[in-house]
Amino acid sequence: MENNKTYDIIGIGIGPFNLGLAALLEPIEDISSLFLDQAEGFDWHPGLMLDNATLQVPFMADLVTMADPKSKFSFLNFLKETDRLYKFYIREDFFILRKEYNLYCQWVVNQLQSCLFGKKVENIIFNETEQIFNIEVLDLKNNDVIKYTAKKIVLGTGTQPRLPAFMKDKSFPHVIHTSEYLDHKEHILNANSVSIIGSGQSAAEIFQDLLPETENGIFMSWFTRPDRFFPMEYSKLTLELTSPEYVDHFYNMPSSQRKAVLAKQPPLYKGISYDLINDIFDALYGMSVGNTPLHVALKPSCQLDNISSEGNSYALNFTHIQDNATFTHISDYVILATGYQYNEPKFLENIENLIQRDEDGLFEVSRYYTIDEAENIFVQNAELHTHGFITPDLGMGAYRNALIINTIAGKEIYKVEKRIAFQEFNTQKTWTAKHSS
């Protein structure tokens, strides 16, 4: 089946970043767009949709507000349209529930005709003569093959669960990634012991969720490689690092220096919220009143080296980093809070000749989020190595999308703030947007 329209831009993948781009493009008549995703519909991290889990960024980090506060697709307008604005006002909390953010995104999706689900991109070929991308798509609902054409594409296929290297070619029924937690929770509650590996927000949320169950007999262990369960730094001057001028400063560093800087910045984007750490401690304290023995073990400085079957359980082999000693822990269930990573989609194979790469084989991402010389291929959340730790930050999604739209249009459609920080990050001239008025 041939779709005869040539779009100005086609987005592949509909997560929050490409959804935000679709929402910001919707009122722009001069730019035609289409967004495709192989999923049946939008559902953001369903395996971690815990009742009380919140975003780690304020509600203004929605899909559009930081680029266009007047947009009809803002979170505040969602609340107004769903009769929840006054409830949110009385709640007096900037950090919204994750499940409400998911509903908000679904509300936006339902208003956008440009977003199509159940469409799997199989192949992309660039037509040199016509200077367009031919995109071959499988309609998963009826197995039809549809061909679309676009002048530009934006890759928003997102990140996938990262598993330890020793798990390659291994599959254990009761060793899961945090992204699968709620699908397995019923079985976990029937286990005698469970181990959580990792020190980020997801690990802490699951630990908190399971903690009451330890009073019913489950023994829960929480292991982390760092020397502590550290909070994500959230001071105001530190937040100035989520600024256009810091992105520019980071981008202009030599590659080796960027790697060194990133290696020191995990507390800026990988830690646990202060409130959650404190809530966990308070819960443990309350459970210990009367010197009640706890069915809990918290173990920092422990590096997981391997997992193997041990009867109906699993043997977890650790190295204690500070003691330089090895030990084995037996557990019925293992939850790996080992984060996410970007995996390049296979459909890029036939346009590989267009893609620019660095010495490590990673995308050479331009300041304006393109990875080809002609500025026709954009990326979302694939530029940690070039643009810094704010790459996966929901709060900077609208900023990145404003730059992408302005680049496509060749003019400033959305105003991009050029300097927001009190700090000066280098001695160079302040960065200015490519298309500024």
C-alpha positions in Angstrom: 0.0 0.0 0.0 1.4 3.4 -1.0 0.8 6.6 0.8 1.3 9.2 -1.8 1.9 12.2 0.5 5.5 13.3 1.2 5.7 14.5 4.8 8.1 17.2 5.9 9.0 15.0 8.8 8.2 11.5 10.1 8.9 10.5 13.7 9.6 6.9 14.5 8.6 5.9 18.0 6.0 7.7 20.2 7.4 8.1 23.7 7.1 11.4 25.6 9.8 13.1 23.5 8.3 12.4 20.1 4.8 12.9 21.4 5.9 16.3 22.6 7.3 17.0 19.2 4.0 15.9 17.6 2.0 18.2 19.9 4.2 21.2 19.2 4.0 20.6 15.4 0.2 20.2 15.5 -0.6 24.0 15.1 2.1 24.6 12.5 0.4 24.5 9.1 3.6 24.8 7.1 5.2 21.6 8.4 3.4 18.2 7.7 4.3 15.4 10.1 3.5 11.8 10.9 4.5 9.7 13.9 4.6 5.9 14.0 5.0 3.4 16.8 4.7 -0.4 16.8 2.9 -0.5 20.2 -0.9 -0.9 20.3 -1.1 2.5 22.1 0.7 4.8 24.4 1.5 3.3 27.8 4.5 4.7 29.6 6.5 2.3 31.8 3.4 0.1 32.7 5.6 -2.3 34.7 6.4 0.5 37.2 3.1 2.3 37.4 3.0 2.2 41.2 0.2 4.0 42.9 2.2 6.6 44.7 5.2 7.0 42.3 5.8 10.5 41.0 7.9 12.1 38.3 11.3 13.5 39.5 10.6 16.7 37.6 7.9 19.4 38.2 4.6 19.4 36.3 5.9 22.1 33.9 8.2 19.4 32.4 5.1 18.3 30.5 5.1 17.7 26.7 4.9 21.4 25.7 4.9 24.0 28.4 8.6 24.9 28.4 8.4 25.6 24.7 4.9 27.0 24.5 3.1 27.8 27.8 -0.1 28.7 25.8 -0.4 25.3 24.2 -3.7 23.5 24.5 -1.7 20.3 25.1 -0.3 21.5 28.5 -0.7 19.5 31.7 -2.7 22.3 33.3 -5.1 22.3 30.4 -5.4 18.5 30.7 -6.4 19.0 34.4 -8.9 21.7 33.4 -10.5 19.6 30.7 -10.7 16.6 33.0 -12.2 18.6 36.0 -9.1 18.1 38.2 -7.5 21.5 38.2 -8.7 22.6 41.6 -7.8 19.2 43.1 -4.3 19.7 41.8 -4.2 23.2 43.2 -5.2 22.1 46.7 -2.7 19.3 46.6 0.2 21.8 46.4 2.7 19.5 45.0 4.7 20.2 41.8 5.7 16.5 41.4 2.8 14.7 39.7 1.9 11.1 40.0 3.4 8.9 37.3 0.1 7.3 36.5 -1.5 10.8 36.0 1.3 11.7 33.7 0.6 8.6 31.7 -3.1 9.5 31.5 -2.1 13.1 30.4 0.1 11.7 27.6 -2.8 9.4 26.4 -5.1 12.4 26.5 -2.7 14.3 24.1 -2.3 11.2 21.9 -6.1 11.0 21.4 -6.2 14.5 20.1 -3.4 14.1 17.5 -4.3 12.6 14.1 -0.5 12.5 13.3 0.2 9.7 15.8 -0.4 6.2 14.5 0.1 3.0 16.5 0.5 -0.6 15.5 2.9 0.5 12.8 6.4 -1.1 12.8 9.1 0.5 10.7 10.9 -2.3 8.9 13.2 -0.4 6.5 14.3 3.1 5.4 15.9 3.9 2.1 17.1 7.3 1.1 16.3 8.3 -2.5 19.3 10.4 -3.6 17.6 11.7 -6.7 14.5 13.1 -5.0 16.2 13.7 -1.6 13.5 11.9 0.4 13.3 8.9 2.7 11.2 5.9 1.6 9.9 4.3 4.8 8.6 0.7 4.7 6.1 0.0 7.5 4.3 -3.1 8.6 0.8 -2.6 9.8 0.6 -5.0 12.8 -3.2 -5.1 12.8 -3.6 -6.5 9.3 0.0 -7.4 8.2 -0.2 -4.9 5.3 3.0 -3.2 4.2 2.6 0.6 3.9 5.2 2.9 2.2 5.6 6.4 3.4 7.9 9.2 2.2 9.5 12.0 4.2 12.0 14.8 3.7 13.3 14.4 7.3 13.0 11.7 10.0 13.3 11.9 13.8 14.3 8.8 15.7 12.5 8.5 19.0 12.6 4.8 19.6 13.7 5.3 23.2 15.8 3.2 25.4 15.5 -0.5 26.4 16.2 -2.3 29.6 19.9 -2.8 30.3 21.0 -6.2 31.7 24.4 -7.1 33.1 26.8 -8.6 30.5 26.8 -11.9 32.3 23.1 -12.2 31.6 23.7 -12.4 27.9 22.2 -15.7 26.5 20.8 -16.4 30.0 17.1 -16.4 30.9 15.8 -17.2 34.3 12.0 -17.1 35.0 12.4 -15.3 38.3 15.2 -12.9 37.4 13.5 -9.8 36.0 14.2 -6.2 35.1 12.4 -3.4 37.0 10.4 -2.6 33.9 8.6 -6.0 34.4 7.9 -5.6 38.1 4.1 -5.2 38.3 3.7 -8.1 35.8 5.5 -10.4 38.3 4.4 -8.9 41.6 1.8 -11.5 42.4 4.5 -14.2 42.1 7.0 -12.2 44.0 4.6 -12.1 47.0 4.7 -15.9 47.1 8.5 -16.0 47.3 10.4 -16.5 50.6 13.2 -14.1 49.6 13.7 -11.4 47.0 16.8 -9.4 46.1 16.9 -6.0 44.4 20.1 -5.0 42.6 20.7 -1.3 41.9 20.6 2.1 43.6 18.3 4.3 41.5 14.8 5.6 41.8 13.2 2.4 40.4 15.0 0.2 42.9 14.0 2.4 45.8 10.3 2.5 44.6 10.1 -1.3 44.4 11.9 -1.6 47.8 9.3 0.7 49.3 6.5 -1.1 47.6 7.6 -4.5 48.9 8.7 -3.4 52.4 5.3 -4.0 54.1 5.4 -7.5 52.8 8.5 -8.3 54.8 6.3 -8.3 57.9 4.4 -11.2 56.3 7.6 -13.3 56.0 9.4 -12.3 52.8 13.1 -11.5 53.4 14.2 -8.7 51.1 17.8 -7.7 50.3 18.8 -4.5 48.6 22.3 -4.5 47.0 24.1 -1.6 45.4 27.6 -1.1 43.9 28.1 2.5 45.1 29.2 3.0 48.7 25.8 4.4 49.7 22.2 4.8 48.7 22.6 8.3 47.3 20.0 10.9 46.6 19.6 12.6 43.3 21.0 16.1 43.7 18.3 18.7 43.3 19.6 22.0 44.6 18.7 25.1 42.6 22.2 26.1 41.5 22.8 22.5 40.4 19.5 22.6 38.4 21.1 25.4 36.4 23.0 22.7 34.6 19.8 21.9 32.9 20.2 25.0 30.8 21.0 25.8 27.1 24.3 27.4 28.0 25.4 24.3 30.0 24.4 22.0 27.1 26.5 24.2 24.8 29.4 24.2 27.2 29.3 20.4 27.5 28.9 19.9 23.8 32.0 22.0 23.0 34.2 19.9 25.3 36.6 17.4 23.7 35.1 13.9 23.7 37.5 12.6 26.3 36.6 15.4 28.6 32.9 14.8 28.2 33.4 11.2 29.2 35.3 12.3 32.3 32.6 14.8 33.3 29.8 12.3 32.8 31.5 9.8 34.9 31.3 12.2 37.9 27.7 13.1 37.4 25.5 10.1 38.3 24.0 11.9 41.4 22.6 14.5 39.0 20.3 12.0 37.2 20.6 8.5 38.6 20.0 8.9 42.3 16.9 8.5 44.5 14.6 11.4 45.4 15.3 12.8 48.9 11.7 12.3 49.9 11.7 8.6 49.0 15.0 7.9 50.8 13.6 9.6 53.9 10.3 7.8 53.6 12.1 4.4 53.4 14.2 5.2 56.5 11.1 6.3 58.4 9.3 3.1 57.5 12.3 1.0 58.6 12.4 3.0 61.8 8.7 2.4 62.5 9.0 -1.3 61.8 12.0 -1.6 64.2 10.2 -0.1 67.3 10.5 -2.5 70.2 13.7 -3.9 68.6 11.6 -6.0 66.3 13.8 -8.0 64.0 13.5 -6.8 60.4 13.4 -9.2 57.4 15.5 -6.7 55.5 19.1 -6.3 54.5 20.6 -3.2 52.9 24.0 -3.8 51.4 26.1 -1.1 49.7 29.5 -1.6 48.0 28.4 -4.9 46.6 29.0 -5.6 42.9 27.0 -8.4 41.3 29.3 -10.6 39.3 27.1 -13.5 38.2 23.8 -15.3 38.7 23.3 -19.1 38.5 20.5 -21.5 39.3 20.6 -23.0 42.8 17.7 -25.6 42.9 14.5 -23.5 42.8 16.4 -20.4 43.8 19.4 -18.4 42.5 22.9 -18.0 43.6 24.1 -14.4 43.4 27.9 -14.0 43.4 29.1 -10.7 44.7 32.3 -8.8 45.3 32.3 -6.4 48.2 34.1 -3.4 46.7 35.6 -2.0 49.9 36.5 -5.3 51.5 37.8 -6.8 48.3 36.0 -10.0 49.3 33.6 -12.3 47.4 30.4 -13.9 48.8 27.3 -15.7 47.6 23.7 -14.8 48.4 20.7 -17.1 47.8 17.4 -15.6 46.7 14.1 -16.9 45.3 13.5 -13.8 43.1 15.9 -11.2 41.7 14.9 -7.8 40.5 17.5 -6.0 38.4 17.3 -2.2 38.6 20.2 -1.9 36.1 18.8 1.0 34.1 18.2 1.5 30.4 20.4 1.9 27.3 19.9 3.2 23.7 20.0 0.4 21.1 20.2 1.5 17.5 17.2 0.2 15.5 17.9 -2.3 12.7 16.0 -0.2 10.1 18.9 2.2 10.0 21.1 -0.3 8.1 20.3 1.0 4.6 20.9 4.6 5.5 24.1 3.9 7.5 26.1 5.7 4.8 24.4 9.0 5.8 25.1 8.7 9.5 28.1 10.4 11.0 29.9 8.7 13.9 32.6 9.5 16.4 35.7 7.5 17.2 33.6 5.1 19.5 31.1 4.4 16.7 28.4 6.4 18.4 26.2 8.9 16.6 28.1 12.2 16.0 25.1 14.3 17.1 25.1 18.0 16.0 24.2 20.8 18.4 20.8 20.7 16.8 20.3 17.0 17.2 21.0 15.8 13.7 23.3 12.9 12.9 23.8 13.5 9.2 25.6 16.2 7.2 22.4 17.3 5.4 20.5 17.8 8.8 17.7 15.4 7.7 18.0 12.8 10.5 17.2 13.9 14.1 17.5 11.9 17.3 15.7 12.1 20.6 17.4 10.7 23.8 20.4 9.3 21.9 22.9 12.1 22.7 24.0 11.5 26.3 27.7 11.4 25.1 27.4 14.7 23.2 24.8 16.8 25.0 25.2 15.6 28.6 23.2 14.1 31.5 20.1 16.1 30.7 19.5 14.0 27.6 16.8 11.7 29.2 15.4 14.6 31.3 11.7 15.1 30.6 12.2 18.8 31.6 14.4 19.4 28.6 12.3 17.6 26.0 10.4 20.7 25.0 13.6 22.7 24.6 15.1 20.0 22.3 11.9 19.9 20.3 11.8 23.6 19.9 15.3 23.5 18.4 14.3 20.6 16.1 11.2 22.5 14.9 13.1 25.7 14.3 15.8 23.8 12.4 13.2 22.1 10.2 11.4 25.4 9.6 14.6 27.4 9.0 13.3 30.1 11.3 12.3 30.6 14.9 8.8 29.1 15.4 9.3 28.6 19.1 11.3 31.1 21.1 14.3 29.4 22.7 15.7 31.1 25.8 19.3 31.7 25.3 20.6 32.2 28.9 18.8 31.1 32.0 21.7 30.5 34.5 23.3 32.9 36.9 26.5 30.8 36.5 29.0 31.1 33.7 30.2 27.7 32.7 33.1 28.8 30.5 35.0 31.8 29.2 33.5 31.7 25.7 30.8 33.8 24.3 27.2 33.0 25.4 25.6 30.5 23.0 22.9 31.8 20.7 20.2 29.8 19.0 20.6 28.9 15.3 17.4 30.5 14.3 16.9 33.5 16.7 14.9 36.6 16.1 
